[in-house]
Amino acid sequence: MAGGAAIDQPTSLAITNLLDGRPWWKNPRLIFLNLWIFLLLITSYTNGYDGSMMNGLQILDQWTSAMGHPTGGKLGLLNAIQNIGGLAATPIAPYVTDGIGRKLAIIWGASLMIAGTAIQSAAQSVGMFIGARFLIGFGLTFAANAAPLLVSELAYPPHRAPLVSTYNSLWYSGSIVAAWTTFGTFRIPNQWAWRIPSILQGLPSVLQVCLIWFCPESPRWLVSKGKEEKALKILAYYHGRGNEQDPLVQFEYNEIREAIELDREIAKTIGWTTLFATPGNRRRMRIIIALAFFSQWSGNGLVSYYLNLVFDSIGITDPTTQTLINGILQIFNLIVALIASFLCDRAGRRVLFLSSNVGMLVFFVAQTICFAQNAMTGSSAAGHGVIAFIFLFYGAYDIAYTPLIVSYTVEILPYPLRAKGFTVFNFMISLALIFNQYANPIALGAIGWKYYIVYDCVLACEIVFMFLYCVETKNRTLEETAALFDGEDKVELLTARAATDIGFEQTLGRQGQSGEKHDELYEAEKHEHEHV
């Protein structure tokens, strides 16, 4: 799927013609739906909080003393253990998400995170702290696997892409709270300086366990379990003002049923090998695995977990200055990421990804030059340049890799593969993070600024890959986007069958296309997949 992968179209005609045109904020049910979705979005808070908290704790003498002044491999383990816990839960998470439902999977994960946070906050030894962080990572995998899926499967169609993109952007909400909490507590002359930030890590999980019982379940999950009546009621209540015969509700409902039935007939059994069984699935996994590694191996890992080491390397050693810069950086990141989240259907995914990759390369090369100058000449101006280019680098990163990696991954996967494919994505991120958290402090300590050249080369390769393989998916429904990787014929087939089911074929400009033609396309598609 070479460079010409930029397939573009105006807003999905079927959906546009079915919207009632009234502003969403004048619909109380959509307001409540978006409030439920916000409750799901804060799952990302815990993950973002952890990276910034660990950055902040490494600056605190109170924490380093309590942990025995960790360095090198021990420091790497303290950072990486949460992702090791996540890896341990990865094989189980999709079965829980698909088996008991999106809601219960989030509740299970949030409960484990509350327990882990309590143990971490009360830790009396390094071993206890490490064990608690393992449990937090284990629980986070279940919640982080289910929450984005539920957001994408519940959201009002015009809101889906911005809301799912906001999910990963809110990583910085946790990061901001952690950065400014450690900035406020580092003056406390005892162990509460690090225990208070640790306690606050569990806040969103407590909210979720208390409130998510009242949140609607995924209509797509309900249809897949044969609970079609419940699915229709949820779609009607939130998307159709309670009217089950609303054209938009009927189109969504029938498109969901058609997509699940089509995938079910094409692949009677869905296993891990199905992810690579067809050309379309292999295209999906190629981009998903690449995005997972690119999101962590673009140089951002140096700042996310080891900002204090970077500061020490360029001569900024004052804890107040370090924590202050960290706090401002997280606010800057959140603002840029949220703006980019709402541009994804305007600018398009491909434009944002390519702009982000080019910007990251330019600003990381500039960081490398400034870091080298500071190391070789002791220039304070070069040291300040490193700080400036860290902000600009993250601005470029936040254009695409913060808001889009989760939403893009979720939307290109068909329903039967969504949980397993998203689990592979999270598994690859955990692998990349564990490598980073072990390798970065050792490499930075051993070769200093020269380590930045490695990431310069990686960033250059990323641009080439994204140019060749990034597929444009803007302004499509969730089902249409997933079908896109199997060819435009399948997209047209799926939309046509859903429209035919509600007698709305003219929406697609296909008045002359008969039901017989739809069946011919379907049989051809089915035969092709059986052959593969």
C-alpha positions as CSV (number, residue, x, y, z in Angstrom):
1,M,0.0,0.0,0.0
2,A,2.6,2.5,-1.2
3,G,2.7,6.2,-0.9
4,G,-0.7,6.6,-2.5
5,A,-2.3,5.3,0.5
6,A,-3.9,8.7,1.1
7,I,-7.5,7.8,0.3
8,D,-9.7,10.8,0.9
9,Q,-13.4,11.6,0.8
10,P,-15.8,14.2,2.1
11,T,-17.8,13.5,5.3
12,S,-19.6,10.1,5.0
13,L,-22.6,10.9,2.9
14,A,-24.8,8.4,4.5
15,I,-24.2,9.7,8.0
16,T,-24.3,13.4,7.0
17,N,-27.8,12.9,5.4
18,L,-29.1,11.1,8.5
19,L,-28.0,13.7,11.1
20,D,-30.8,15.9,12.3
21,G,-28.6,19.1,12.1
22,R,-29.3,20.3,15.6
23,P,-26.3,21.2,17.8
24,W,-25.3,18.4,20.1
25,W,-25.2,20.6,23.2
26,K,-28.9,21.2,22.8
27,N,-29.5,17.4,23.2
28,P,-29.3,16.5,27.0
29,R,-28.9,12.8,26.1
30,L,-25.7,13.5,24.1
31,I,-24.4,15.7,26.9
32,F,-24.9,12.8,29.3
33,L,-23.3,10.4,26.8
34,N,-20.2,12.6,26.5
35,L,-20.0,12.8,30.3
36,W,-20.0,9.0,30.4
37,I,-17.3,9.0,27.8
38,F,-15.2,11.4,29.8
39,L,-15.4,8.9,32.7
40,L,-13.8,6.4,30.3
41,L,-11.3,8.8,28.9
42,I,-9.7,9.4,32.3
43,T,-8.3,5.8,32.2
44,S,-5.4,7.4,30.4
45,Y,-4.8,9.7,33.4
46,T,-3.2,6.8,35.4
47,N,-0.7,6.0,32.7
48,G,0.3,9.6,32.2
49,Y,0.5,10.2,35.9
50,D,2.9,7.3,36.4
51,G,5.6,8.6,33.9
52,S,5.5,12.1,35.3
53,M,5.3,10.9,38.9
54,M,8.4,8.7,38.5
55,N,10.2,11.7,36.9
56,G,9.3,13.8,39.9
57,L,10.1,11.2,42.5
58,Q,13.6,10.7,41.1
59,I,14.2,14.4,41.8
60,L,13.0,14.0,45.5
61,D,15.8,13.2,48.0
62,Q,13.1,11.8,50.3
63,W,12.2,9.1,47.7
64,T,15.7,8.3,46.6
65,S,16.7,7.8,50.2
66,A,13.7,5.5,50.9
67,M,14.6,3.5,47.8
68,G,18.3,3.2,48.6
69,H,19.5,5.8,45.9
70,P,18.7,3.6,42.9
71,T,20.8,4.0,39.7
72,G,21.4,2.1,36.4
73,G,19.6,-1.2,36.3
74,K,17.8,-0.8,39.6
75,L,16.4,2.6,38.5
76,G,15.4,1.0,35.2
77,L,13.5,-1.8,37.0
78,L,11.7,0.7,39.2
79,N,10.4,2.5,36.1
80,A,9.9,-0.6,33.9
81,I,8.1,-2.8,36.4
82,Q,4.7,-1.3,35.7
83,N,5.1,-2.2,32.0
84,I,6.3,-5.7,33.0
85,G,3.0,-6.0,35.0
86,G,1.2,-4.8,31.9
87,L,2.9,-7.5,29.7
88,A,1.8,-10.2,32.2
89,A,-1.8,-9.2,31.8
90,T,-1.7,-8.8,28.0
91,P,-2.5,-12.4,26.9
92,I,-5.6,-12.4,29.2
93,A,-7.0,-8.8,28.6
94,P,-8.7,-9.3,25.2
95,Y,-10.6,-12.4,26.4
96,V,-11.8,-10.5,29.5
97,T,-12.8,-7.5,27.3
98,D,-14.7,-9.7,24.8
99,G,-16.0,-12.2,27.3
100,I,-17.5,-10.2,30.2
101,G,-17.9,-6.9,28.3
102,R,-16.1,-3.5,28.1
103,K,-17.6,-2.1,31.4
104,L,-16.8,-5.1,33.7
105,A,-13.2,-5.3,32.2
106,I,-12.7,-1.6,33.2
107,I,-14.1,-2.2,36.7
108,W,-11.8,-5.2,37.2
109,G,-8.8,-3.3,36.0
110,A,-9.6,-0.2,38.1
111,S,-10.1,-2.3,41.2
112,L,-6.6,-3.8,40.8
113,M,-5.1,-0.4,40.3
114,I,-6.7,0.9,43.5
115,A,-5.1,-2.0,45.4
116,G,-1.8,-1.4,43.8
117,T,-1.8,2.3,44.5
118,A,-2.6,1.6,48.2
119,I,0.3,-0.8,48.5
120,Q,2.6,1.6,46.6
121,S,1.7,4.5,48.9
122,A,2.3,2.4,52.0
123,A,5.5,0.8,50.7
124,Q,8.2,0.3,53.4
125,S,10.8,-1.2,51.1
126,V,12.0,-1.2,47.5
127,G,10.5,-4.7,47.0
128,M,7.1,-3.6,48.2
129,F,7.2,-0.5,45.9
130,I,8.2,-2.7,42.9
131,G,5.4,-5.3,43.7
132,A,2.8,-2.5,43.9
133,R,3.9,-1.0,40.6
134,F,3.6,-4.5,39.0
135,L,0.0,-4.7,40.2
136,I,-0.8,-1.2,38.9
137,G,0.5,-2.2,35.5
138,F,-1.4,-5.5,35.6
139,G,-4.7,-3.8,36.3
140,L,-4.1,-0.9,33.9
141,T,-3.8,-3.3,31.0
142,F,-7.4,-4.5,31.5
143,A,-8.8,-0.9,31.8
144,A,-6.7,0.5,29.0
145,N,-7.6,-2.4,26.7
146,A,-11.4,-1.9,27.2
147,A,-11.8,1.9,27.7
148,P,-10.8,3.1,24.2
149,L,-12.9,0.4,22.6
150,L,-16.0,1.4,24.6
151,V,-15.4,5.1,23.7
152,S,-15.2,4.3,20.0
153,E,-18.2,2.0,20.1
154,L,-20.5,4.4,22.1
155,A,-19.6,7.8,20.7
156,Y,-22.0,9.8,18.5
157,P,-20.7,9.3,14.9
158,P,-19.4,12.9,14.3
159,H,-17.8,12.9,17.7
160,R,-16.0,9.5,17.5
161,A,-12.6,10.5,16.1
162,P,-12.1,13.6,18.3
163,L,-13.2,11.8,21.4
164,V,-11.0,8.7,20.9
165,S,-8.1,11.0,20.0
166,T,-8.7,12.8,23.2
167,Y,-8.2,9.5,25.1
168,N,-4.5,9.4,24.7
169,S,-4.2,13.2,24.9
170,L,-5.5,13.0,28.4
171,W,-2.3,11.1,29.3
172,Y,-1.0,14.6,30.0
173,S,-3.8,15.3,32.5
174,G,-2.3,12.7,34.8
175,S,1.2,13.9,33.9
176,I,0.3,17.5,34.8
177,V,-1.2,16.5,38.2
178,A,1.8,14.4,39.0
179,A,4.3,17.1,37.9
180,W,2.7,19.9,39.9
181,T,2.0,17.6,42.9
182,T,5.7,16.7,43.2
183,F,6.6,20.3,42.7
184,G,4.3,21.2,45.7
185,T,5.4,18.3,47.9
186,F,9.1,18.2,47.5
187,R,9.5,20.7,50.3
188,I,7.8,18.4,52.8
189,P,10.8,17.2,54.9
190,N,9.6,13.6,55.3
191,Q,8.3,10.6,53.3
192,W,4.9,12.2,52.7
193,A,6.7,14.2,50.0
194,W,6.5,11.0,47.8
195,R,3.6,9.2,49.4
196,I,1.0,12.0,48.6
197,P,1.8,11.9,44.8
198,S,1.5,8.1,45.0
199,I,-1.9,8.2,46.6
200,L,-3.3,10.6,44.0
201,Q,-2.4,8.1,41.2
202,G,-5.5,6.0,42.3
203,L,-8.0,8.9,42.0
204,P,-9.5,8.1,38.6
205,S,-9.8,4.4,39.4
206,V,-11.9,5.2,42.4
207,L,-14.2,7.4,40.3
208,Q,-14.6,4.7,37.7
209,V,-15.4,1.9,40.2
210,C,-18.0,4.1,41.8
211,L,-19.7,5.4,38.7
212,I,-19.2,3.2,35.7
213,W,-22.0,0.8,36.7
214,F,-24.4,3.4,35.3
215,C,-22.5,3.8,32.0
216,P,-24.1,2.2,28.9
217,E,-22.4,-1.0,27.5
218,S,-21.0,-1.1,23.9
219,P,-23.9,-1.7,21.4
220,R,-21.4,-3.6,19.2
221,W,-20.5,-6.0,22.1
222,L,-24.2,-6.5,22.8
223,V,-24.9,-7.3,19.2
224,S,-22.0,-9.8,19.1
225,K,-23.6,-11.5,22.1
226,G,-27.0,-11.7,20.6
227,K,-28.5,-8.9,22.8
228,E,-29.6,-6.9,19.8
229,E,-32.7,-5.4,21.5
230,K,-30.5,-3.9,24.3
231,A,-28.0,-2.5,21.7
232,L,-30.8,-0.8,19.7
233,K,-32.2,0.7,22.9
234,I,-28.8,2.2,23.8
235,L,-28.3,3.6,20.3
236,A,-31.8,5.0,20.2
237,Y,-31.6,6.6,23.7
238,Y,-28.3,8.4,23.1
239,H,-28.1,8.9,19.3
240,G,-31.8,9.2,18.4
241,R,-33.5,11.0,21.3
242,G,-35.2,7.7,22.3
243,N,-36.6,7.0,18.9
244,E,-35.7,3.4,17.8
245,Q,-37.0,4.2,14.2
246,D,-34.7,7.2,13.9
247,P,-32.9,6.9,10.5
248,L,-29.5,7.4,12.0
249,V,-30.1,4.8,14.7
250,Q,-31.4,2.3,12.2
251,F,-28.4,2.9,9.9
252,E,-25.9,2.5,12.7
253,Y,-27.7,-0.6,14.1
254,N,-27.9,-2.3,10.7
255,E,-24.3,-1.4,9.8
256,I,-23.1,-2.9,13.1
257,R,-25.1,-6.1,12.5
258,E,-24.0,-6.4,8.9
259,A,-20.3,-5.8,9.8
260,I,-20.4,-8.4,12.6
261,E,-22.2,-10.9,10.5
262,L,-19.9,-10.4,7.5
263,D,-16.8,-10.8,9.6
264,R,-18.4,-13.8,11.4
265,E,-19.1,-15.6,8.1
266,I,-15.7,-14.8,6.7
267,A,-13.9,-16.1,9.7
268,K,-15.9,-18.6,11.8
269,T,-13.2,-18.7,14.4
270,I,-11.2,-15.7,15.5
271,G,-7.8,-16.5,17.0
272,W,-4.5,-14.7,17.2
273,T,-3.4,-16.0,13.9
274,T,-6.4,-14.3,12.3
275,L,-4.6,-11.0,12.8
276,F,-2.2,-12.0,10.1
277,A,-4.4,-14.4,8.0
278,T,-5.5,-12.0,5.2
279,P,-3.7,-9.3,3.2
280,G,-6.0,-6.7,4.8
281,N,-5.2,-7.9,8.3
282,R,-1.5,-7.9,7.6
283,R,-1.7,-4.3,6.4
284,R,-3.4,-3.4,9.7
285,M,-0.9,-5.2,11.9
286,R,2.1,-3.7,10.0
287,I,0.9,-0.1,10.8
288,I,-0.3,-1.0,14.3
289,I,3.0,-2.6,15.4
290,A,5.0,0.2,13.8
291,L,3.0,2.9,15.6
292,A,3.5,1.2,18.9
293,F,7.3,1.3,18.5
294,F,7.4,4.7,16.9
295,S,5.4,6.2,19.8
296,Q,8.1,5.1,22.3
297,W,11.3,5.0,20.2
298,S,11.2,8.6,18.9
299,G,13.4,10.0,21.6
300,N,10.4,10.9,23.8
301,G,11.3,8.2,26.3
302,L,14.4,10.2,27.4
303,V,12.2,13.0,28.7
304,S,9.1,10.9,29.8
305,Y,11.0,8.9,32.4
306,Y,14.5,10.4,32.7
307,L,14.1,14.1,32.5
308,N,16.2,14.6,35.6
309,L,19.1,12.8,33.9
310,V,18.8,15.0,30.9
311,F,18.8,18.1,33.1
312,D,21.8,16.9,35.1
313,S,23.7,16.3,31.8
314,I,23.2,19.9,30.7
315,G,24.0,21.4,34.1
316,I,20.5,22.2,35.5
317,T,20.6,20.5,38.9
318,D,18.3,22.6,41.1
319,P,15.2,20.5,42.1
320,T,12.9,23.5,42.0
321,T,13.9,24.4,38.5
322,Q,13.7,20.8,37.3
323,T,10.2,20.2,38.8
324,L,9.0,23.6,37.5
325,I,10.1,22.9,33.9
326,N,8.6,19.5,34.1
327,G,5.2,20.9,35.2
328,I,5.2,23.6,32.4
329,L,6.1,21.0,29.8
330,Q,3.1,18.8,30.7
331,I,0.7,21.7,30.4
332,F,2.2,22.6,27.0
333,N,1.8,19.0,25.9
334,L,-1.8,18.8,26.9
335,I,-2.8,22.0,25.1
336,V,-1.1,20.9,21.8
337,A,-2.5,17.3,22.0
338,L,-6.1,18.5,22.6
339,I,-6.0,20.9,19.7
340,A,-4.6,18.2,17.5
341,S,-7.4,15.8,18.7
342,F,-10.0,18.1,17.2
343,L,-8.2,18.5,13.9
344,C,-8.1,14.8,13.1
345,D,-11.2,14.9,10.8
346,R,-10.3,18.2,9.3
347,A,-6.6,17.8,8.5
348,G,-6.7,14.0,8.3
349,R,-4.6,11.3,9.9
350,R,-1.9,11.1,7.2
351,V,-1.2,14.8,7.1
352,L,-0.9,14.9,10.9
353,F,1.4,11.9,11.1
354,L,3.7,13.1,8.4
355,S,3.9,16.6,9.8
356,S,4.6,15.2,13.3
357,N,7.4,12.9,12.0
358,V,9.1,15.7,10.1
359,G,8.9,18.1,13.0
360,M,10.2,15.6,15.5
361,L,13.3,14.9,13.3
362,V,14.1,18.6,12.8
363,F,13.8,19.4,16.5
364,F,15.5,16.3,17.8
365,V,18.5,16.9,15.5
366,A,18.6,20.5,16.9
367,Q,18.5,19.0,20.4
368,T,21.4,16.7,19.5
369,I,23.5,19.6,18.3
370,C,22.8,21.8,21.4
371,F,23.4,18.8,23.7
372,A,26.8,18.1,22.0
373,Q,27.8,21.8,22.2
374,N,26.9,21.9,25.9
375,A,28.9,18.7,26.6
376,M,32.0,19.8,24.6
377,T,32.2,23.5,25.5
378,G,30.0,23.9,28.6
379,S,27.9,26.5,26.8
380,S,25.0,27.5,29.0
381,A,23.2,28.9,25.9
382,A,23.4,25.5,24.3
383,G,22.0,24.0,27.5
384,H,19.1,26.4,27.3
385,G,18.7,25.5,23.7
386,V,18.2,21.8,24.7
387,I,15.2,22.9,26.9
388,A,13.7,25.0,24.1
389,F,14.0,22.2,21.6
390,I,12.5,19.7,24.1
391,F,9.4,21.8,24.0
392,L,9.3,22.1,20.2
393,F,10.0,18.4,19.8
394,Y,7.1,17.5,22.1
395,G,4.9,20.0,20.2
396,A,5.6,18.0,17.0
397,Y,5.1,14.7,18.8
398,D,1.8,15.8,20.2
399,I,0.4,16.7,16.7
400,A,-0.1,13.0,16.0
401,Y,1.5,10.5,18.3
402,T,-0.3,11.6,21.4
403,P,-3.8,11.9,20.0
404,L,-3.9,9.5,17.1
405,I,-2.1,6.2,17.9
406,V,-5.0,4.8,20.0
407,S,-7.8,6.2,17.9
408,Y,-6.1,5.1,14.6
409,T,-5.4,1.6,16.0
410,V,-9.0,1.1,17.2
411,E,-10.7,2.4,14.1
412,I,-8.8,0.3,11.5
413,L,-9.6,-3.0,13.3
414,P,-12.9,-4.8,12.5
415,Y,-15.0,-5.6,15.6
416,P,-14.0,-9.3,16.0
417,L,-10.3,-8.4,16.0
418,R,-10.6,-5.1,17.8
419,A,-9.7,-6.3,21.4
420,K,-7.0,-8.7,20.2
421,G,-5.4,-6.2,17.8
422,F,-5.5,-3.5,20.4
423,T,-3.9,-5.9,22.9
424,V,-1.0,-6.5,20.4
425,F,-0.6,-2.7,20.1
426,N,-0.4,-2.4,23.9
427,F,1.9,-5.4,24.2
428,M,4.4,-3.8,21.7
429,I,4.2,-0.5,23.5
430,S,5.1,-2.3,26.7
431,L,8.0,-4.1,25.0
432,A,9.3,-0.8,23.7
433,L,8.9,0.9,27.0
434,I,10.7,-1.8,29.0
435,F,13.6,-1.6,26.6
436,N,13.7,2.2,26.8
437,Q,13.5,2.2,30.6
438,Y,16.4,-0.2,30.9
439,A,18.5,1.1,28.1
440,N,18.1,4.9,28.3
441,P,19.7,5.6,31.7
442,I,22.6,3.2,30.9
443,A,23.2,4.5,27.4
444,L,22.8,8.2,28.5
445,G,25.3,7.6,31.3
446,A,27.8,5.8,29.1
447,I,27.9,7.9,25.9
448,G,26.0,11.1,26.7
449,W,24.9,13.2,23.8
450,K,26.0,10.6,21.2
451,Y,23.0,8.5,22.3
452,Y,20.8,11.1,20.7
453,I,22.2,10.2,17.2
454,V,20.5,6.8,17.5
455,Y,17.1,8.4,17.8
456,D,17.9,10.8,14.9
457,C,18.3,7.8,12.7
458,V,15.2,6.1,14.0
459,L,13.1,9.3,13.3
460,A,14.4,9.5,9.7
461,C,13.3,5.9,9.1
462,E,9.9,6.6,10.6
463,I,9.2,9.4,8.0
464,V,9.8,6.9,5.2
465,F,7.6,4.2,6.7
466,M,4.7,6.6,7.4
467,F,4.9,8.1,3.9
468,L,4.7,4.6,2.3
469,Y,2.1,2.9,4.6
470,C,-0.1,5.4,6.4
471,V,-3.7,5.2,5.1
472,E,-6.0,8.1,5.3
473,T,-9.2,7.2,7.3
474,K,-10.9,10.6,8.0
475,N,-14.6,11.1,7.9
476,R,-15.7,7.4,7.8
477,T,-17.9,5.4,10.2
478,L,-16.1,2.9,12.5
479,E,-17.2,0.0,10.3
480,E,-16.3,1.7,7.1
481,T,-12.8,2.6,8.4
482,A,-12.2,-1.0,9.5
483,A,-13.3,-2.3,6.1
484,L,-11.0,0.2,4.2
485,F,-8.0,-2.1,4.6
486,D,-9.8,-4.9,2.8
487,G,-10.5,-2.7,-0.2
488,E,-13.0,0.0,-1.3
489,D,-15.4,-2.7,-2.5
490,K,-15.9,-4.0,1.0
491,V,-16.6,-0.4,2.3
492,E,-19.2,0.1,-0.5
493,L,-20.7,-3.3,0.2
494,L,-21.0,-2.7,3.9
495,T,-22.5,0.8,3.6
496,A,-24.9,-0.3,0.8
497,R,-26.3,-3.3,2.8
498,A,-26.8,-1.1,5.9
499,A,-28.6,1.5,3.8
500,T,-30.7,-1.1,2.0
501,D,-31.8,-2.6,5.3
502,I,-33.5,0.7,6.3
503,G,-34.7,1.6,2.8
504,F,-32.3,4.5,2.5
505,E,-30.3,3.4,-0.5
506,Q,-30.7,6.8,-2.1
507,T,-28.4,8.3,0.6
508,L,-25.5,6.7,-1.1
509,G,-26.4,7.8,-4.6
510,R,-27.1,4.2,-5.6
511,Q,-30.8,4.4,-6.5
512,G,-30.1,2.2,-9.6
513,Q,-28.1,-0.5,-7.7
514,S,-30.3,-3.5,-6.9
515,G,-30.2,-5.8,-3.9
516,E,-29.0,-8.5,-6.2
517,K,-25.9,-6.5,-7.0
518,H,-25.1,-6.2,-3.3
519,D,-25.4,-9.9,-2.9
520,E,-23.0,-10.5,-5.8
521,L,-20.4,-8.2,-4.2
522,Y,-20.9,-10.0,-0.9
523,E,-20.4,-13.4,-2.3
524,A,-17.3,-12.3,-4.2
525,E,-15.9,-10.8,-1.1
526,K,-16.7,-13.9,0.9
527,H,-15.2,-16.2,-1.7
528,E,-12.0,-14.1,-1.8
529,H,-11.5,-14.4,1.9
530,E,-12.2,-18.2,1.9
531,H,-9.6,-18.6,-0.8
532,V,-7.0,-16.6,1.3
